[in-house]
Amino acid sequence: MQGQSQQQAYDRGITIFSPDGRLYQVEYAREAVKRGTASVGIRAEDGVVLAADKRARSPLMEPESIEKLHKADDHVGVASAGHVADARQLIDLARRQSQGNRLRYGEP
């Protein structure tokens, strides 16, 4: 029990090393990358192509519910990978910034 509470003291920050020299947040991020599926964006001469692997990684997941391509604005698309909650936060930020630019400059 003592070991677990001691580990929790070191797994909160990304710059805090545990006594054995581990960065738990970095290890958690690596594990999330291993479990996720890929997304890619390719810049072409006339535009951009976004593609995402939407395979269900678990039999409990409904494949139709997986959303990895999102519209942030009329001219901004987002391909996400990793934790869904993290992706939603970043997509919401992109949408707010696009709205701010539209209001401030009168263009997307």
Secondary structure, DSSP 8 states (H G I E B T S, - for coil): -HHHHHHHHHSS-TT---TTS--HHHHHHHHHHHHS--EEEEE-SS-EEEEE----SSTTS-GGG---EEEEETTEEEE--S-HHHHHHHHHHHHHHHHHHHHHHS--
